Amino acid sequence: MLTTLIVVFVVAFAAIALEHPLKVSKSASALVAAGLLWTIYAVSSANPQEVTSQIGESVTETARIVFFLLGAMTIVEVIDAHNGFDVITKRIRTSSLPSLMWVVGFVTFFLSAILDNLTTTIVMVSLMRKLLTRQDERLLLASLIVVAANSGGAWSPIGDVTTTMLWIGGQVTPLAIVKSVLLAALTSFIVPMGIAAYIVRGRTVDCDGRLHIDDTAGATEFERNLMFLLGIGILVMVPVFKVVTGLPPFLGILFGLGILWVVGDLVHRDKADKFKQSFTLAHALSRIDMSSIVFFVGILLSVAVLEHTHVLASLAQWLNHVVGRQEIIVLIIGVASAVVDNVPLVAAAMGMYRLTDYPTDHFLWQFLAYCAGTGGSILIIGSAAGVAAMGIAKIDFIWYLRKISWLAAIGYFAGAAVYLLQVQLR
């Protein structure tokens, strides 16, 4: 059974990677993979009730992420409908593409540590979609935003789901993870950004670095600023909501979405229906790329089978036996997270290594936070941020593989070298 599951997953991954040559939607491939994997597992299992219970757990975990993604994307669409991102873009004065890349990169890096890499990617990629007119520039900036967001999320306990897992599990503490991983994460962002900026040196952006605002949209400056500040404020407060209440982030984002919905209805209550339609939450929901949501569901449910059948745990144990050296194992886990979701990989590692042997803030946990957080940038489907950007900016898997993967890989290993050097100098 395990061999069959692995073969099906590999074939499905190949179909996703070859979406355009095959002319088969990646969402369809992901759903077929999820259906096949769970069917094979259920038919081969001697305990159907256990499989039913496991798929219930997997659907719950998937729903939490999907609800969060839907809420965040809807908030971004509402801000976009009001041209709210002009609050940021009108302050970007550079017409140089490399300068724009650095500005956007640093904003993304630090914003992802305050929010999270997924939300930040949605916000910044949506901004770039409106800011740039050339498709090649949009793809480049969106891809580098993914790299910067994943790097920025790795050094913050609330910036990446895997770092949050390690924090909640007691493997790391907030201050220690910031102090130990910040420099490495910064390196993993600066190195690829520097190379990319050098490659496009001398190029200018078509829109002179500023977003053209469509004044015919009907939103006043007050409405534009209000919806931007409220929307961003809601996104910023989601981590605070989680810390204060202990409730999952998706509930915070849905709560905030409800507040935004109420405020929006009140602000536009005196307008005729035909004028306020484009500002409503219902309209924002209709603009979301649901195919990317479906793809995300398929991928998460497919990976869940590998987790429940202990394929990932067995892989981690095999690496521990064959490789032996912890830093090499963690590096491999980071690279593997570009192919397989980093959440089950980190979960498997947390189960393989005990806190009694590797206490809180041990270098193993901190290095794992870095590698799992940044390794997903090597492939566009290696992180939730990448999947979101893939749907919003229409990034082709093969294009990313050819243009960005090598840059992300260089940054990944450069940051890892910086971290290991820090450990040696302690």
NUVEXVEX-851450 format. One record per residue (C-alpha): residue number from 1; residue in three letters; chain; y, x, z. Coordinates in Angstrom, 3 decimals, padded with zeros to 6 digits. Each point is the difference from the previous one (the first is absolute). Layout:
! NUVEXVEX-851450
NUM:ALA:A:Y:X:Z
...
! end
This chain:
! NUVEXVEX-851450
1:MET:A:000.000:000.000:000.000
2:LEU:A:002.474:002.722:000.960
3:THR:A:-000.456:001.761:-003.336
4:THR:A:000.639:-003.255:-001.846
5:LEU:A:003.146:-000.671:002.032
6:ILE:A:001.364:003.468:-000.737
7:VAL:A:-000.758:-000.324:-003.726
8:VAL:A:001.698:-003.403:-000.199
9:PHE:A:003.071:001.309:001.802
10:VAL:A:000.240:003.065:-002.252
11:VAL:A:-000.348:-002.117:-003.139
12:ALA:A:002.640:-002.416:001.264
13:PHE:A:002.347:002.865:000.781
14:ALA:A:-000.489:001.345:-003.528
15:ALA:A:000.799:-003.442:-001.429
16:ILE:A:003.203:-000.134:002.063
17:ALA:A:000.981:003.471:-001.157
18:LEU:A:-000.674:-000.915:-003.650
19:GLU:A:001.737:-003.369:000.143
20:HIS:A:002.077:000.475:-003.135
21:PRO:A:-002.665:001.553:-002.287
22:LEU:A:-002.479:-002.695:001.055
23:LYS:A:002.667:-002.732:-000.142
24:VAL:A:-001.473:-001.510:003.174
25:SER:A:002.313:-000.767:002.912
26:LYS:A:-000.425:002.239:003.022
27:SER:A:000.224:-003.117:002.162
28:ALA:A:-003.022:-001.464:-001.749
29:SER:A:-001.943:003.241:000.457
30:ALA:A:000.864:000.117:003.703
31:LEU:A:-001.076:-003.607:000.562
32:VAL:A:-003.271:000.478:-001.884
33:ALA:A:-000.674:003.140:002.038
34:ALA:A:000.658:-001.822:003.278
35:GLY:A:-002.270:-002.867:-001.005
36:LEU:A:-002.815:002.281:-001.167
37:LEU:A:000.167:002.303:003.012
38:TRP:A:-000.085:-002.821:002.536
39:THR:A:-002.754:-001.816:-001.932
40:ILE:A:-002.201:003.100:-000.149
41:TYR:A:000.612:000.637:003.679
42:ALA:A:-000.783:-003.596:000.982
43:VAL:A:-003.160:-000.261:-002.106
44:SER:A:-001.313:003.334:001.274
45:SER:A:000.823:-000.661:003.645
46:ALA:A:-002.631:-001.246:002.431
47:ASN:A:002.713:-001.640:002.112
48:PRO:A:002.122:-002.439:-002.077
49:GLN:A:001.920:-001.159:003.062
50:GLU:A:001.199:003.536:000.652
51:VAL:A:001.220:000.313:-003.594
52:THR:A:001.848:-003.323:000.339
53:SER:A:001.638:001.223:003.186
54:GLN:A:000.979:003.302:-001.637
55:ILE:A:001.556:-001.631:-003.038
56:GLY:A:001.965:-002.227:002.359
57:GLU:A:001.354:003.094:001.742
58:SER:A:000.815:001.629:-003.342
59:VAL:A:001.800:-003.083:-001.302
60:THR:A:002.026:-000.137:003.218
61:GLU:A:001.047:003.640:-000.321
62:THR:A:000.762:-000.451:-003.696
63:ALA:A:002.014:-003.162:000.680
64:ARG:A:002.160:001.813:002.553
65:ILE:A:000.992:002.567:-002.597
66:VAL:A:000.398:-002.534:-002.816
67:PHE:A:002.155:-002.314:002.148
68:PHE:A:002.188:002.946:000.912
69:LEU:A:000.260:001.034:-003.641
70:LEU:A:000.858:-003.529:-001.103
71:GLY:A:002.668:-000.336:002.683
72:ALA:A:001.595:003.354:-000.744
73:MET:A:-000.035:-000.544:-003.764
74:THR:A:001.532:-003.459:000.408
75:ILE:A:002.806:001.335:002.180
76:VAL:A:000.708:002.681:-002.581
77:GLU:A:000.054:-002.606:-002.780
78:VAL:A:002.496:-002.114:001.972
79:ILE:A:002.276:003.009:000.486
80:ASP:A:-000.375:000.822:-003.682
81:ALA:A:000.845:-003.575:-001.046
82:HIS:A:003.291:000.341:001.877
83:ASN:A:000.625:003.463:-001.517
84:GLY:A:-000.084:001.270:003.560
85:PHE:A:-001.107:003.487:-000.930
86:ASP:A:003.503:000.599:-001.330
87:VAL:A:000.852:000.817:003.630
88:ILE:A:-001.979:003.218:-000.538
89:THR:A:000.295:000.646:-003.714
90:LYS:A:003.780:-000.252:-000.191
91:ARG:A:000.126:003.020:002.319
92:ILE:A:-002.141:002.102:-002.338
93:ARG:A:002.558:001.753:-002.154
94:THR:A:-002.045:002.694:-001.704
95:SER:A:-000.815:-000.206:-003.697
96:SER:A:-002.449:002.894:000.255
97:LEU:A:-003.654:-000.989:-000.008
98:PRO:A:-001.100:002.912:002.257
99:SER:A:002.755:-000.794:002.516
100:LEU:A:-000.988:-003.662:-000.040
101:MET:A:-003.617:000.993:000.619
102:TRP:A:000.950:002.050:003.071
103:VAL:A:002.215:-002.734:001.442
104:VAL:A:-002.603:-002.707:-000.492
105:GLY:A:-002.757:002.316:001.228
106:PHE:A:001.655:000.843:003.312
107:VAL:A:000.996:-003.624:000.621
108:THR:A:-003.610:-001.029:-000.641
109:PHE:A:-001.450:002.779:002.167
110:PHE:A:001.949:-000.874:003.117
111:LEU:A:000.067:-003.763:-000.565
112:SER:A:-003.806:-000.090:-000.220
113:ALA:A:-000.209:001.555:003.460
114:ILE:A:002.211:-002.760:001.437
115:LEU:A:-001.596:-002.880:-001.888
116:ASP:A:-003.322:000.953:-001.576
117:ASN:A:-000.983:001.563:-003.296
118:LEU:A:-001.033:-003.301:-001.595
119:THR:A:003.200:-001.904:000.773
120:THR:A:002.173:002.971:-000.916
121:THR:A:-001.773:000.411:-003.323
122:ILE:A:000.509:-003.682:-000.825
123:VAL:A:003.713:000.233:000.816
124:MET:A:000.685:003.269:-001.806
125:VAL:A:-002.105:-000.708:-003.091
126:SER:A:001.693:-003.378:-000.355
127:LEU:A:003.347:001.773:000.266
128:MET:A:-000.967:002.529:-002.692
129:ARG:A:-001.219:-002.798:-002.240
130:LYS:A:003.527:-001.397:000.018
131:LEU:A:001.797:003.327:000.016
132:LEU:A:-001.594:001.693:-003.007
133:THR:A:-000.204:-001.289:-003.555
134:ARG:A:-002.486:002.483:-001.506
135:GLN:A:-003.655:-000.690:000.680
136:ASP:A:-001.004:003.670:000.261
137:GLU:A:002.650:000.567:002.679
138:ARG:A:-001.146:-003.100:001.892
139:LEU:A:-003.598:001.206:-000.018
140:LEU:A:000.975:003.491:001.150
141:LEU:A:002.224:-001.191:002.842
142:ALA:A:-002.492:-002.657:001.118
143:SER:A:-002.814:002.549:000.102
144:LEU:A:002.046:002.512:001.966
145:ILE:A:000.998:-002.794:002.379
146:VAL:A:-003.706:-000.483:000.731
147:VAL:A:-000.347:003.709:000.793
148:ALA:A:003.114:000.003:002.204
149:ALA:A:-000.989:-003.229:001.795
150:ASN:A:-003.519:001.216:000.801
151:SER:A:001.356:003.325:001.237
152:GLY:A:002.638:-001.741:002.095
153:GLY:A:-002.513:-002.372:001.522
154:ALA:A:-002.424:002.738:001.049
155:TRP:A:002.166:001.495:002.757
156:SER:A:000.964:-003.277:001.654
157:PRO:A:-002.312:-002.084:002.225
158:ILE:A:001.207:-003.152:-001.763
159:GLY:A:000.492:001.452:-003.476
160:ASP:A:-003.590:-000.180:-001.251
161:VAL:A:-002.867:-002.245:001.014
162:THR:A:-002.328:002.958:000.612
163:THR:A:002.502:001.744:002.262
164:THR:A:000.428:-003.290:001.837
165:MET:A:-003.787:-000.231:000.407
166:LEU:A:-000.091:003.457:001.534
167:TRP:A:002.933:-000.870:002.282
168:ILE:A:-001.541:-003.262:001.204
169:GLY:A:-003.392:001.689:000.430
170:GLY:A:001.495:002.633:002.278
171:GLN:A:-000.596:002.935:-002.349
172:VAL:A:003.698:000.832:-000.396
173:THR:A:003.256:-000.655:001.837
174:PRO:A:003.289:-000.828:-001.779
175:LEU:A:002.038:003.065:000.999
176:ALA:A:-002.834:002.442:-000.666
177:ILE:A:-000.796:-001.396:-003.450
178:VAL:A:003.655:000.198:-001.004
179:LYS:A:000.391:003.580:001.219
180:SER:A:-003.236:001.252:-001.550
181:VAL:A:-000.122:-001.808:-003.354
182:LEU:A:003.671:-000.385:-001.010
183:LEU:A:000.351:003.444:-001.608
184:ALA:A:-003.299:-000.291:-001.863
185:ALA:A:000.849:-003.501:-001.230
186:LEU:A:003.442:001.147:-001.107
187:THR:A:-001.619:002.839:-001.943
188:SER:A:-002.427:-002.386:-001.718
189:PHE:A:003.029:-001.950:-001.263
190:ILE:A:002.450:002.802:-000.801
191:VAL:A:-002.411:002.139:-002.048
192:PRO:A:-000.980:-002.648:-002.607
193:MET:A:003.528:-001.403:-000.059
194:GLY:A:001.403:003.474:-000.620
195:ILE:A:-002.405:000.640:-002.874
196:ALA:A:000.702:-003.389:-001.562
197:ALA:A:003.764:000.482:000.362
198:TYR:A:-000.277:003.380:-001.727
199:ILE:A:-001.979:-001.519:-002.875
200:VAL:A:002.677:-002.656:-000.677
201:ARG:A:002.965:002.292:000.706
202:GLY:A:003.078:-000.814:-002.041
203:ARG:A:-000.992:-003.600:-000.686
204:THR:A:002.352:-002.855:000.793
205:VAL:A:-000.727:-003.631:000.778
206:ASP:A:001.044:-002.637:-002.505
207:CYS:A:001.769:-002.214:002.523
208:ASP:A:002.132:002.800:001.497
209:GLY:A:-002.007:-000.176:003.203
210:ARG:A:001.253:-003.444:001.012
211:LEU:A:-001.487:-003.449:-000.267
212:HIS:A:001.691:-002.471:-002.283
213:ILE:A:000.614:-003.198:001.946
214:ASP:A:-000.383:-003.281:-001.811
215:ASP:A:002.907:-002.012:001.368
216:THR:A:-001.287:-003.084:-001.796
217:ALA:A:-002.857:-000.160:002.510
218:GLY:A:002.237:-002.120:002.239
219:ALA:A:-000.356:001.894:003.289
220:THR:A:003.264:000.781:001.769
221:GLU:A:000.616:003.367:001.612
222:PHE:A:-000.514:-001.556:003.425
223:GLU:A:-003.348:-001.511:-001.034
224:ARG:A:-001.041:003.280:-001.606
225:ASN:A:000.792:002.058:003.107
226:LEU:A:-001.411:-002.602:002.388
227:MET:A:-003.381:-000.254:-001.711
228:PHE:A:-000.243:003.768:-000.391
229:LEU:A:000.811:000.770:003.629
230:LEU:A:-002.167:-002.841:001.301
231:GLY:A:-002.915:000.913:-002.254
232:ILE:A:000.107:003.703:000.858
233:GLY:A:000.557:-000.859:003.660
234:ILE:A:-003.149:-002.128:-000.005
235:LEU:A:-002.020:002.807:-001.550
236:VAL:A:001.382:002.482:002.535
237:MET:A:-000.819:-002.286:002.905
238:VAL:A:-003.650:-000.540:-000.976
239:PRO:A:-001.174:003.256:001.682
240:VAL:A:002.090:-000.898:003.054
241:PHE:A:-001.584:-003.460:000.014
242:LYS:A:-003.439:001.609:-000.039
243:VAL:A:000.821:002.397:002.839
244:VAL:A:001.631:-002.664:002.191
245:THR:A:-002.482:-002.824:-000.526
246:GLY:A:-003.159:001.891:-000.929
247:LEU:A:-000.510:-002.474:-002.838
248:PRO:A:-001.001:001.185:-003.490
249:PRO:A:002.800:000.917:-002.443
250:PHE:A:-000.848:-002.790:-002.448
251:LEU:A:001.040:-002.602:002.566
252:GLY:A:003.321:001.766:000.475
253:ILE:A:000.672:000.115:-003.731
254:LEU:A:-000.903:-003.694:-000.414
255:PHE:A:002.201:-000.913:002.973
256:GLY:A:002.860:001.935:-001.576
257:LEU:A:-000.675:-001.631:-003.359
258:GLY:A:000.370:-003.390:001.647
259:ILE:A:003.352:001.040:001.488
260:LEU:A:001.179:001.261:-003.397
261:TRP:A:-001.122:-003.264:-001.561
262:VAL:A:001.976:-002.086:002.502
263:VAL:A:003.134:002.130:-000.402
264:GLY:A:-000.278:-000.136:-003.783
265:ASP:A:-000.302:-003.787:-000.010
266:LEU:A:003.031:-000.316:002.296
267:VAL:A:002.135:002.407:-002.028
268:HIS:A:-000.710:-001.797:-003.278
269:ARG:A:-000.230:-003.560:001.359
270:ASP:A:003.220:-001.190:-001.690
271:LYS:A:-000.919:001.285:-003.464
272:ALA:A:-001.520:-002.096:-002.741
273:ASP:A:-003.754:000.364:-000.347
274:LYS:A:000.216:001.669:-003.409
275:PHE:A:002.283:002.740:001.406
276:LYS:A:-001.877:000.717:003.214
277:GLN:A:-003.493:-000.083:-001.502
278:SER:A:-000.032:003.736:-000.796
279:PHE:A:000.877:000.843:003.614
280:THR:A:-002.773:-001.975:001.663
281:LEU:A:-003.080:001.487:001.626
282:ALA:A:-002.169:-002.153:-002.237
283:HIS:A:001.523:001.688:-003.045
284:ALA:A:-000.462:003.433:001.594
285:LEU:A:-003.679:-000.747:000.574
286:SER:A:-000.386:-000.921:-003.669
287:ARG:A:001.362:003.427:-001.020
288:ILE:A:-002.610:001.970:001.936
289:ASP:A:-002.631:001.721:-002.131
290:MET:A:-003.065:-001.791:001.327
291:SER:A:-002.367:002.078:-002.133
292:SER:A:000.849:003.050:002.101
293:ILE:A:-000.722:-002.028:003.161
294:VAL:A:-003.374:-001.034:-001.410
295:PHE:A:-000.738:003.606:-000.918
296:PHE:A:000.827:001.068:003.530
297:VAL:A:-002.370:-002.623:001.433
298:GLY:A:-002.822:001.120:-002.273
299:ILE:A:000.406:003.666:000.867
300:LEU:A:000.115:-000.606:003.760
301:LEU:A:-003.054:-002.262:-000.034
302:SER:A:-001.904:002.498:-002.151
303:VAL:A:000.739:002.872:002.361
304:ALA:A:-000.957:-002.187:002.967
305:VAL:A:-003.595:-000.144:-001.273
306:LEU:A:-000.182:003.792:000.008
307:GLU:A:001.317:-000.041:003.540
308:HIS:A:-002.453:-002.598:001.298
309:THR:A:-002.967:001.699:-001.647
310:HIS:A:001.042:003.283:001.661
311:VAL:A:000.338:001.807:-003.313
312:LEU:A:003.352:001.437:001.056
313:ALA:A:-001.240:000.935:003.462
314:SER:A:-003.034:001.704:-001.544
315:LEU:A:002.305:001.909:-002.326
316:ALA:A:002.066:001.204:002.954
317:GLN:A:-003.125:001.091:001.881
318:TRP:A:-001.334:001.786:-003.069
319:LEU:A:003.291:001.863:-000.362
320:ASN:A:-000.149:001.007:003.647
321:HIS:A:-003.513:001.385:-000.488
322:VAL:A:000.543:001.735:-003.326
323:VAL:A:003.599:001.199:000.251
324:GLY:A:000.325:000.544:003.730
325:ARG:A:003.657:001.082:000.100
326:GLN:A:002.180:-002.835:001.231
327:GLU:A:003.093:000.843:-002.001
328:ILE:A:-002.011:000.012:-003.250
329:ILE:A:-001.638:-003.318:000.898
330:VAL:A:003.358:-001.625:000.707
331:LEU:A:001.404:001.382:-003.255
332:ILE:A:-002.939:-001.556:-001.853
333:ILE:A:000.552:-003.309:001.797
334:GLY:A:003.620:000.111:-001.151
335:VAL:A:-001.006:000.600:-003.608
336:ALA:A:-002.647:-002.729:000.272
337:SER:A:002.692:-002.423:001.171
338:ALA:A:001.455:000.217:-003.500
339:VAL:A:-003.146:-001.745:-001.238
340:VAL:A:-001.140:-002.037:003.007
341:ASP:A:002.417:-001.815:002.301
342:ASN:A:001.069:002.286:002.838
343:VAL:A:-000.472:-002.657:002.686
344:PRO:A:-003.825:-000.019:000.021
345:LEU:A:-000.043:003.775:-000.411
346:VAL:A:002.140:000.465:003.087
347:ALA:A:-002.008:-002.648:001.831
348:ALA:A:-003.186:001.908:-000.836
349:ALA:A:001.533:003.255:001.194
350:MET:A:001.117:-001.647:003.239
351:GLY:A:-003.583:-001.143:000.529
352:MET:A:-001.481:003.379:-000.827
353:TYR:A:002.216:002.064:002.310
354:ARG:A:000.327:-001.058:003.633
355:LEU:A:003.086:000.324:002.185
356:THR:A:-002.114:001.768:002.631
357:ASP:A:-000.559:002.857:-002.439
358:TYR:A:003.333:-000.193:-001.811
359:PRO:A:002.667:-001.191:002.477
360:THR:A:003.269:-001.762:-000.773
361:ASP:A:002.314:002.002:-002.283
362:HIS:A:-002.771:002.419:-000.959
363:PHE:A:000.794:001.685:-003.302
364:LEU:A:-002.878:-001.920:-001.632
365:TRP:A:001.718:-003.356:000.536
366:GLN:A:003.436:001.212:-001.036
367:PHE:A:-001.348:001.670:-003.119
368:LEU:A:-001.981:-003.145:-000.786
369:ALA:A:003.198:-002.060:000.253
370:TYR:A:001.700:002.337:-002.485
371:CYS:A:-002.878:000.225:-002.475
372:ALA:A:-000.934:-003.690:000.022
373:GLY:A:003.652:-000.985:-000.344
374:THR:A:000.960:002.330:-002.838
375:GLY:A:-003.318:000.445:-001.826
376:GLY:A:000.195:-003.527:-001.376
377:SER:A:002.938:001.057:-002.185
378:ILE:A:-002.308:002.031:-002.234
379:LEU:A:-001.109:-003.203:-001.753
380:ILE:A:002.123:-003.120:-000.455
381:ILE:A:-002.715:-002.225:001.524
382:GLY:A:-000.464:002.336:002.975
383:SER:A:002.437:-001.831:002.263
384:ALA:A:001.427:-003.447:000.600
385:ALA:A:003.387:001.384:-001.038
386:GLY:A:-001.471:001.194:-003.276
387:VAL:A:-001.689:-003.329:-000.688
388:ALA:A:003.262:-001.851:000.700
389:ALA:A:001.973:002.328:-002.289
390:MET:A:-002.684:-000.336:-002.636
391:GLY:A:000.537:-003.750:-000.092
392:ILE:A:003.785:-000.043:000.279
393:ALA:A:000.826:002.828:-002.419
394:LYS:A:-003.040:-000.473:-002.281
395:ILE:A:-001.175:003.573:000.499
396:ASP:A:-003.045:000.827:-002.095
397:PHE:A:-002.825:001.766:001.853
398:ILE:A:-000.554:002.587:-002.742
399:TRP:A:003.743:000.675:-000.341
400:TYR:A:000.252:000.706:003.726
401:LEU:A:-003.118:002.175:-000.160
402:ARG:A:001.496:002.134:-002.763
403:LYS:A:003.605:000.156:001.174
404:ILE:A:000.048:-000.256:003.798
405:SER:A:-003.440:000.721:001.502
406:TRP:A:000.299:003.765:-000.398
407:LEU:A:003.438:-000.031:001.613
408:ALA:A:-001.265:-002.057:002.935
409:ALA:A:-003.019:002.297:000.379
410:ILE:A:002.203:003.098:000.137
411:GLY:A:002.188:-001.642:002.624
412:TYR:A:-003.049:-001.111:001.976
413:PHE:A:-001.486:003.478:000.244
414:ALA:A:003.403:001.620:000.590
415:GLY:A:000.628:-002.306:002.961
416:ALA:A:-003.513:000.638:001.318
417:ALA:A:000.633:003.745:-000.150
418:VAL:A:003.227:-000.454:001.959
419:TYR:A:-001.774:-002.029:002.678
420:LEU:A:-002.860:002.498:000.368
421:LEU:A:002.551:002.830:000.226
422:GLN:A:001.756:-001.889:002.800
423:VAL:A:-003.304:-000.277:001.852
424:GLN:A:-000.578:003.744:-000.311
425:LEU:A:003.490:000.775:001.328
426:ARG:A:-000.277:-002.235:003.080
! end
